[in-house]
Amino acid sequence: MSSPVLTIDSKKTSQDAGKLMRKHRKGFLVVVEKNNPVGVISESDLIEQIVSKNFKASGIKIEKMMKEPVVAIDPEDDILAASRKMKENNIHRLPVVSNGKVVGVISLTDIARTSPEMLDLLEYRLKMKEKPLEIKEKIALGICDSCDNYSEDLENAGNEWLCESCREERES
């Protein structure tokens, strides 16, 4: 998560947004009104609105260009919830909002940085599912419940302790 968050007032112009992005080398701003998040604007939004429509940057207010409403997550949400929300909304950055205030922004890059650890954990969990834990109750020696012979290789088969030859007979 990136913090502090760059914000811009909704009454400012797209030129102001571009200058702020360039100055801080960021491609994303949270648009605010009275310090409350009301929208977001990215580099691609600026390009789409200004370049592709041949508008003058100083003449367009942010409030006319911003994407709204703000799609955000809580600080308590995990990375999986953030990535799902990004996918559902086709966005690359997600403001983190606590008590109505933006406290950070999580990006696809942030998620990618944690992916190796997440992939390791996922791989481990998948391996655990592939190989069910097999607990065999085994006694090294004793009397077989079926043939009453002494064995050094008794195993629990249901409710009986069986030697190897009795187990093989039951399996065939």
Protein Blocks (a to p, Z undefined) as FASTA:
>chain_A
ZZddddddfkbcfklmmmmmmmnopabdcddeehiafbdcdfklmmmmmmmnopafklpc
fklmmccddddddfkbcfklmmmmmmmnopabdcddeehiafbdcdfklmmmmmmmmmmm
mmmmmmmmmmccddddddfbdcdfklopacfbdccehjaccdfklmmmmmZZ
